[in-house]
Every structure is written in structure tokens, then in C-alpha cells.
Amino acid sequence: MIVSSPTGSTAYALAGGGPIIHPMLDALLLVPICPHTLSNRPIVIGGNSRVELIMKESKIEHGNLTCDGEIICDLLENDRVLIYKKDKKIRLIHPLNYDHFGVLRAKLAWG
């Protein structure tokens, strides 16, 4: 499962079939990785939501929790991961001529 903020929605989550979310939206994105059915679809939820992921019984020995591509820890059966927005905000700094949609057009080869 990919859990993404709007800022991260155009990277791994997009490659997994998730939508692009405008960075000013207060939202979280949940994208199933390689779902086996068409009923497992990405969903956008409110930014103040709390998401709990539970590692269920599996044929594999363990799963991994990764953040920005870095493995944080192994997950064993019944381990729980709670994801929620931090109380403090961060400010991202962009160049003066930064254009979010211009960057998307260039990276995604739109028109």
C-alpha cells in the first residue's frame, strides 16, 4: 500500500496508478500496490484522517515499511503502522518562477 501526501502524489503513487493531487489540497492518497482485482482502486481521503495499516497473515516471511525509498523496518504478522499528519507544517521553498503545472508538463511530456 502506498500512502502519499499531495506533494508525493506525482512520484511513486502516480506510477502505481494513483491520481495527481494539487499540492494545496489537504489530503492523503491511498494506492494499492499491484491489486489483484479492479475493485481495489486508489482513494483520496481528508488530510486529517488517521490511516492504520495492519500486516496480515501472508505466505511471505515479512513486509517492509519504507519512507521515501528508504527501508525503515521489517513488518511481521499483526504489526500495525499508524499514519497521520503532524501538528506542525513545513514550508517548501521554490524558485521565483516555479510553476507546478509547468513542471508536470515537462516531466510527463504533456503537449
Sequence and secondary structure as in RCSB ss.txt:
>XXXX:A:sequence
MIVSSPTGSTAYALAGGGPIIHPMLDALLLVPICPHTLSNRPIVIGGNSRVELIMKESKIEHGNLTCDGEIICDL
LENDRVLIYKKDKKIRLIHPLNYDHFGVLRAKLAWG
>XXXX:A:secstr
 EEE GGGTTTHHHHTT     TTS EEEEE SS SSTT   EEEETT  EEEE    SSS EEEEETTEEEEEE
 TT EEEE   SS       TT  HHHHHHHHTT  
